[in-house]
Amino acid sequence: MLLLTVLWIPALAEAQTEPEWQRGVELRRQGQDAAALEVFAALHARTASPASLAQVALAEQALGRWGAAALHLDAALARPDAWVTERRGALAQARDEITRHVGQLEVLVSRAGLTVEVDGTAVGTSPLPGPVPATEGTVVVRLREAGRVVGERRVTVQPGALSRASLEVGAGVSASGGGALGVVGGVSLGVGGGALVGVAVAWALRESHVQRWNSDECWPAGATRMEACPGEPDAWSAAETAAIVLGAAGGALLVAGAVLLIVDASGGGGETALACAPGLLGVSCQGRF
């Protein structure tokens, strides 16, 4: 109820005379917080007022974007503004609620002058002066240069705790903009699954040759099975060998693909290495995590 008061108290600052302000407030009243965030963000881009930034933070809080809400509310409270000053108590209580859902994230970057984003919110330019608030759980840290993503990793953040993320340019980014390890892992899973389908086909072929060998067709009167069907033993043996090889290779590829996807999801980026090569029974992999 106290947070709603922040929105409904009559205007004390010029920002509340803006049509965008009134529209944003009405959208918040209707529970359309995402739409309200867009309106207040556009208003703040034009006015750069602490009051509009505070409203951006409150909309972000309503959407559970705790890290961005903490960053923006702290910035709003740090600047002199009549509207913010009048509601400082209510805004401070909002900040206390936000604090329960954020940790501190220290982002260490290998190169200066890059834009640092946490879950899509720009938090500064490398090197950052210190840790920044981040939403609890898994967050995505990105580096941008001239708008292009040049580094990325995922980091787990605990509320009230300090986490660290070290990024290098190019880490975790492929030509398509996704995680390179994830792409390779997906391909490995696909090829491994195809190999297991091949196992089923090869084993079915083996069984058909075995059944023919044991049928009357291969044991006619006056002849041995080998004389009637000389190629069947070699045929089922070849099919059985193919099933074993495909099974070993497919299993190895599935395991390797799963490991790559897990590493990619954990944000291993430039800190992880996994090398795979053909082995005696399929594929052998060595990794460093």
N, C-alpha and C positions, 0 to 999 in steps of 0.2 A: 504493500500500500504506500509505503514511503517513497518507493521509486516512481510510482505513478504520479506522486505529487510533483516530482521534478518536471514532468511534462505539462501539468495543468495549471500551475500558478501563473497569474497574469504577467504580461511582459514587463520586464525591467530594463531590457537592452534592445537596441535597434534590430538585432538579428531576428527577433520574433515578429517583426513587421514584414518580413520577406514571405512571399507566397509559398516558396518551397518549404519554409519552416512550418507554416500552417498545414501544408499537405503532408509533410513528414509526421507531424503530431497526430493528424487524423488517421494516417495509416497505422501508427503505433496503437492508437485507441482501438482499431479494428483487428489488431493482432497480425497485421501484414508486415512483420518486422523486416523481412528481406527487401520488400519494396521500399519501406521507410529508410533502410540503410542506403539504398541507391540514391534516394532523394537528398538525404543529409550529406552524403559523400559529395554529391554534385554541388550542393550549397557550400560546403566547406572548401571545395576546390576553387570556388569563385570568391568567397569572402575571407577564408583563412582565419575565421574567428574562433576563439576558445569555446564559445557556446556551441557553435555548430560541430566542433570536434567532440565535445562532450556528448552531444546527441548521437554522433556516429558511434562512440564507445558504448552508449546505452543500448543502441540497436544491436551492436555486435554481442554484447552481453546476453541479450534476449535470444540470440541465435546460437549461443554456446561457443562463440569465437573468443574464448577467454584471453588468449595471448594478445590478440589485436586490441581487445577492449582495454586490457591493462595498459598497453603501450599508449593508446590514444587518450585514455582518461588521465593518466599521469601527465601527459603533455598539456592537456586542457587545464588541469589544476595548477600547473606550474606558471601559467600566464595570467596577468591581471585582467579581470573581466567582471563587470557588474552582475551579469546573469549567473556566472559560475560562483562568484563570491556569495551571492544570496543563497545559493543552494549547496554550498560547500559541505554542510553536514550530511545531506542526503547523498551527495556524490561520493563522499568518503565511505558511507555505509555500503554503497554499490561497489566501491573498490575493495572493501573487506570481503564481500561475497565473491568477487572475482579472484581474490588472492587464494581462496580455497581450491581453485581449479587450475592454478598456474605454477610452473616451476621457472627457474632461471636457466637460460641457455647461453653458453659461451660459444661463439662461432669463431673459429680460427681459420683464416683464409690465407692461401699461399701467395696471393698477389693483391696489391693495393688497388683501389679505384673501382672495385666491382660492387654492384648493387646486391645487397644481401636480402633475401626474402625468407620468411618463415610462414609456411602455410599460405603463401600467396600475398602476404603483407610485407611491404618493404620496410625493413627495420633500420636501414642505414647503409653506409658505404664502407667497404673494407679499407683498413682494419677498424672494426667496431671498438668504441671506447670501453665497452664492458659487456657483461651479460645482458640479455634482453628477456622479457617475459614471454613464455611459450605455453600453449595449452597442454594440459596433462594428456599423456598417451603418446602415440606416434605422430611426429610432425615431419614435414618435408622441408628441408632447407635447400634453397637454390641460389646459385650465383648467376647474375646477368651482366652482360656487357653489350651495350648498344641494343638492349632489348632482347638479345639472344641468350638462351640458357647455356652456360658454359661449365656448370658444375652442379651436382645434386647428390643428396643423400638423405636417408631417413634416420631419425634419432628418437629414442624413447625418453620422454620427460616425466619425471615424478613430481607431483605437487609439493611445493616447499623445498625442493632439492635443486642442486646445481648439476646440470648436464653439460657435456662438451661435445662439439662436433668440429672435426678438422676436415677441411675441403681443399682439394686441389683443382685447378682448371682442367676440365675434361673428365673428372671423376664421376662415374655413374651416368654419363650422358652418351647416347649413341647418335648416329647421323639423323635418326628419326625423332630424336628428342626424348626417348625412353631410356630405361636402364639397360645397358649393354648386356649385363649378366642375365637379366630377365629374358631378353630376346634369345640368347643362346640356350637358356634353360627351356624355353618354350619349344624351340626347334628340337632339342634333345628329347623332350617328352613326346613330341609328335613322331619322330623317327623311331623311338623305342616302342611306342604303341603300334606303329606299322610293322615292326619286327615281330611283335607278339602275334599279330594277325597272320604273319607269314608262318609262324610256328604251327598254328592251327591248320593252315592249308597243307604244310609239309607232312604233318602227322596224319591228316586225312588221306593224303596220297599214299603214305606208307601202309595204312590199314587196307586200302583198296588193293595194293599189290599182294599183301599177306593173304587176304581173302581169296584172291584169284589163285594164288599158289596152293591153297588148301581146298580149292574147289575141284569138282570132277573134270573141269575143263583142262586142268594141268595133270590129270592122271587117267589118260585114255587107256583103253585096253592095249596091251602089248608094248607099252612105253613107260619109262620112268618120268617123274615130275621134271627132273632136270632136262630130260630130252624133249618134253612137251613145252616147257616154259623156261628156257635157259636164262632169260634176262630178268626174271622176277626177283631172285635174291639180291642181285646188284641194285635193282630199282628201289626195293624197300630199304636197303641199307643206305643208299644215297639220300633218300627222303628222311630217314631217321637222323642221319648226320646233319642235314640241313636244319631240321627242327631243333637239334641240340645247339648248334652254332647261333641260330637266330634267337633262341631263348636266352642264351648267355649274353649276346650283344644287346638284345632288347632290354633285359633286366638292368644291365650296366648303364645304358642310356637313360632309362627311367630314373635310376638312383641319381645319376649325375645331373639330370634336368631338375629333379626335385631340390637337390642341394643348391644349384645355381639360383633357382627361384627364391629359396629361403634366404640366401645370402643377399640377393638383390633387394628383397623386401626389408631386410634388416639394415639396409643402407651401407653395406660393406664397401661399395664404391672402389676407391683407389687403395683401400687397405686390405683387399682380398685378392687372392690369386688362385686359380684352379686350372690345371692343365690336364687334358685327357689325350690318350693315344691308344692305338690298337694294341691289344694284348693277346695272350694265347687263347683265351676263351671269350674274347669280345673287346671291351674297352677298359683300360685301366686309367684311373684318375688320381692325381695328387693335388692336394689343396693346402692353402695357407689362409687362415681366417683370423 
